[in-house]
Amino acid sequence: MRRIGLSLVLLFAFSPVALAQTATQPPAAESASAADVDRLLQAMDMKTMMAGMMQQMQGAQEKMLTDAFGADLDEAKRARMQEAMATSSTIIQKHLSWEALEPVVRKVYMQVFSKREVQAMTAFYASPEGASILKKSPQAMGLTMQEIQPAMQAAMQEVKTAIEQQAAAAK
């Protein structure tokens, strides 16, 4: 069960966000201040958006595990799987909550975006269109997760098979 949890963590750790290339700020541009970035994060309602993404991720994780392993488990193993998912969820929440990530996001935004870019994003997300896009983002994320579910299920099946083969080879 620990290997399954580790496999899931690795799958989520290598998401497109984690693999994004780092950008450097042109030296001539005026850097955004912490206050500039804070206004942007407030306009984006980043805390709420991150909480929504965490819920989406947890729901997807639970569905993938249930789909991949649920039919193969007796009640005792199912209970252990649910306990492992709860533990995994607590750990992920601890490390990926907005409170944990806010200083990192602020630092990155200050490094990557110029003052003018941050101000432009703040103006956009404070506008009705920007607010509408932010409000619809969790729905877009949910639909995206539904659409990629078959690929994730295939990946989980491969992970399950690889773990089973490794466990069998270790005996």
VMD Tcl script that draws the C-alpha trace (Angstrom):
set ca {
  {0.00 0.00 0.00}
  {2.94 2.34 0.73}
  {4.27 1.74 -2.78}
  {0.89 2.67 -4.25}
  {0.88 5.91 -2.28}
  {4.45 6.66 -3.36}
  {3.53 5.96 -6.96}
  {0.61 8.37 -6.74}
  {2.75 11.06 -5.18}
  {5.29 10.62 -7.97}
  {2.57 10.84 -10.62}
  {1.26 14.09 -9.17}
  {4.76 15.45 -8.52}
  {5.59 15.22 -12.20}
  {2.53 17.12 -13.34}
  {2.90 19.74 -16.10}
  {3.16 22.46 -13.45}
  {6.15 20.77 -11.84}
  {7.84 20.24 -15.21}
  {7.37 23.81 -16.45}
  {10.57 25.50 -17.52}
  {11.85 28.28 -15.35}
  {11.87 31.75 -16.82}
  {14.16 34.60 -15.97}
  {13.19 38.20 -15.77}
  {14.85 40.59 -18.22}
  {17.26 42.75 -16.22}
  {15.88 46.02 -17.66}
  {12.33 45.43 -16.37}
  {11.32 46.81 -13.00}
  {10.74 43.95 -10.59}
  {7.38 43.38 -8.99}
  {7.31 44.01 -5.26}
  {5.81 41.67 -2.69}
  {2.89 44.11 -2.37}
  {2.33 44.01 -6.15}
  {2.27 40.22 -6.13}
  {0.03 40.15 -3.05}
  {-2.52 42.34 -4.87}
  {-2.40 39.94 -7.83}
  {-2.84 36.86 -5.63}
  {-5.77 38.59 -3.91}
  {-7.37 39.50 -7.26}
  {-6.94 35.89 -8.37}
  {-8.40 34.63 -5.07}
  {-5.54 32.17 -5.17}
  {-6.32 30.67 -1.76}
  {-9.80 29.60 -2.91}
  {-8.50 28.46 -6.30}
  {-5.80 26.31 -4.67}
  {-8.34 24.77 -2.28}
  {-10.55 23.90 -5.25}
  {-7.65 22.34 -7.11}
  {-6.75 20.27 -4.04}
  {-10.32 18.96 -3.85}
  {-10.27 18.14 -7.57}
  {-6.94 16.34 -7.20}
  {-8.11 14.34 -4.17}
  {-11.33 13.34 -5.91}
  {-9.43 12.24 -8.99}
  {-6.93 10.29 -6.89}
  {-9.69 8.48 -5.02}
  {-11.52 7.62 -8.24}
  {-8.35 6.36 -9.92}
  {-7.46 4.15 -6.96}
  {-10.98 2.81 -6.66}
  {-11.17 2.13 -10.40}
  {-7.71 0.54 -10.50}
  {-7.82 -1.53 -7.32}
  {-11.36 -1.47 -5.93}
  {-12.65 -4.58 -7.67}
  {-9.62 -6.60 -6.56}
  {-9.90 -5.82 -2.86}
  {-11.72 -7.52 -0.02}
  {-13.27 -5.36 2.72}
  {-10.16 -5.37 4.93}
  {-7.89 -4.34 2.08}
  {-10.42 -1.74 0.93}
  {-10.44 -0.27 4.45}
  {-6.62 -0.15 4.46}
  {-6.66 1.51 1.02}
  {-9.10 4.15 2.29}
  {-6.93 4.70 5.36}
  {-3.87 5.07 3.13}
  {-5.75 7.55 0.92}
  {-6.72 9.57 4.00}
  {-3.11 9.59 5.20}
  {-1.90 10.54 1.73}
  {-4.49 13.29 1.55}
  {-3.41 14.71 4.91}
  {0.24 14.72 3.88}
  {-0.48 16.30 0.50}
  {-2.68 18.95 2.14}
  {0.09 19.74 4.62}
  {2.68 20.29 1.91}
  {0.54 21.67 -0.91}
  {-1.96 23.85 0.95}
  {-2.08 27.53 0.06}
  {-0.52 28.38 3.41}
  {2.49 26.21 2.55}
  {2.76 27.37 -1.07}
  {2.00 31.08 -0.74}
  {5.59 32.17 0.06}
  {6.90 30.08 -2.83}
  {4.35 31.46 -5.31}
  {5.06 35.02 -4.17}
  {8.82 34.51 -4.59}
  {8.45 32.94 -8.04}
  {6.06 35.62 -9.28}
  {8.46 38.32 -8.07}
  {11.32 36.62 -9.93}
  {9.51 35.85 -13.17}
  {7.11 38.73 -13.76}
  {7.89 42.39 -14.09}
  {5.99 45.04 -12.16}
  {4.04 45.96 -15.32}
  {3.11 42.33 -15.99}
  {1.89 41.83 -12.43}
  {-0.11 45.06 -12.62}
  {-1.64 43.99 -15.95}
  {-2.59 40.57 -14.57}
  {-4.05 42.21 -11.46}
  {-6.15 44.54 -13.61}
  {-7.33 41.62 -15.75}
  {-8.26 39.31 -12.88}
  {-10.01 42.17 -11.09}
  {-12.13 42.79 -14.23}
  {-15.47 41.01 -14.77}
  {-13.93 38.85 -17.51}
  {-10.95 37.88 -15.39}
  {-13.18 37.11 -12.42}
  {-15.40 34.99 -14.68}
  {-12.41 33.04 -15.99}
  {-11.21 32.39 -12.46}
  {-14.67 31.28 -11.39}
  {-14.86 28.84 -14.33}
  {-11.34 27.47 -13.85}
  {-12.34 24.72 -11.37}
  {-15.05 23.56 -13.81}
  {-12.50 23.55 -16.64}
  {-10.09 21.62 -14.43}
  {-12.78 19.09 -13.52}
  {-13.77 18.53 -17.14}
  {-10.12 18.23 -18.09}
  {-9.62 15.60 -15.40}
  {-12.64 13.68 -16.75}
  {-11.22 13.82 -20.26}
  {-7.77 12.57 -19.22}
  {-9.18 9.93 -16.88}
  {-8.68 7.09 -19.41}
  {-4.99 7.97 -19.77}
  {-4.58 8.17 -15.99}
  {-6.34 4.84 -15.55}
  {-4.01 3.26 -18.10}
  {-1.04 4.75 -16.24}
  {-2.36 3.45 -12.91}
  {-2.85 -0.01 -14.40}
  {0.75 0.02 -15.58}
  {1.91 1.21 -12.15}
  {-0.13 -1.55 -10.50}
  {1.36 -4.18 -12.80}
  {4.90 -2.89 -12.25}
  {4.44 -2.87 -8.48}
  {3.01 -6.38 -8.52}
  {5.93 -7.60 -10.65}
  {8.46 -5.96 -8.34}
  {6.75 -7.43 -5.28}
  {6.73 -10.88 -6.88}
  {10.42 -10.59 -7.82}
  {11.31 -9.53 -4.28}
  {9.79 -12.70 -2.75}
}
mol new
graphics top color blue
foreach p $ca { graphics top sphere $p radius 0.5 }
foreach p [lrange $ca 0 end-1] q [lrange $ca 1 end] { graphics top cylinder $p $q radius 0.2 }
display resetview
